[in-house]
Amino acid sequence: VREALDNNSIVPYHTFIPLLLVHGEGDTHVSPSTTETMYTAMVNAGTSESIIKKITFPGLDHAEGVVPSLTQGLLFFKDMMDN
């Protein structure tokens, strides 16, 4: 099980490509701390805080966060296209 988790884990890296992380703070399937940890690790790896964005949705569980996440994703892409 540990090997499968390691093989499916994302390793933080330094990127110049805009990145959006979204998470429901009430998620019972994937701990919200996962997003915070990845965000911090990406910044520590050299990714600028102007490149990586993090949005959390208070109280939303895994499934409840789908529509707000998609909406924020579309707005994120629109913002990139407008700039």
C-alpha positions in Angstrom: 0.0 0.0 0.0 2.8 2.4 0.9 4.5 1.8 -2.5 1.2 2.5 -4.3 0.7 5.7 -2.4 4.3 6.8 -3.2 3.9 6.0 -6.9 0.7 8.1 -7.0 2.1 11.1 -5.1 2.9 14.4 -6.7 6.4 15.7 -5.9 6.6 19.5 -5.5 8.6 21.3 -8.1 9.6 24.8 -9.3 7.3 25.9 -12.1 6.8 29.1 -14.2 3.5 27.8 -15.5 0.4 29.2 -13.6 -1.1 26.6 -11.3 -4.3 26.6 -9.3 -4.9 24.5 -6.2 -8.5 24.2 -4.9 -9.8 22.2 -2.0 -12.9 22.0 0.2 -12.0 22.6 3.8 -14.6 20.0 4.9 -13.2 17.3 2.6 -13.4 13.9 4.3 -11.7 12.0 1.4 -8.5 14.0 0.9 -7.3 16.0 3.8 -7.3 19.8 3.2 -3.8 19.9 4.7 -2.7 18.1 1.5 -3.3 21.3 -0.5 -1.6 23.5 2.1 1.4 21.2 2.2 1.7 21.1 -1.6 1.3 24.9 -1.9 4.0 25.5 0.7 6.3 22.9 -0.9 5.9 24.4 -4.3 6.8 27.8 -3.0 9.7 26.4 -1.1 10.8 24.7 -4.4 11.0 28.1 -6.0 7.6 28.6 -7.5 6.6 32.3 -7.2 3.5 33.0 -5.1 2.3 35.1 -8.1 2.3 31.9 -10.2 0.6 29.4 -7.9 -2.8 30.2 -6.5 -4.6 28.4 -3.7 -8.4 28.6 -3.1 -10.2 26.8 -0.3 -13.9 26.4 0.2 -15.0 26.6 3.8 -17.2 23.7 4.9 -17.3 22.0 1.5 -16.7 18.2 1.3 -15.1 16.4 -1.6 -18.2 16.2 -3.9 -19.6 19.5 -2.8 -16.5 21.3 -4.0 -16.7 20.1 -7.6 -18.8 22.9 -9.0 -17.0 25.7 -7.1 -13.7 24.2 -8.1 -14.7 24.0 -11.8 -16.0 27.6 -11.6 -12.7 28.8 -10.1 -10.8 26.9 -12.7 -12.7 28.5 -15.5 -12.1 32.0 -14.0 -8.4 31.1 -13.6 -8.1 30.3 -17.3 -10.1 33.3 -18.3 -7.8 35.5 -16.2 -4.8 34.0 -18.0 -6.3 34.6 -21.4 -7.2 38.2 -20.5 -3.6 39.0 -19.4 
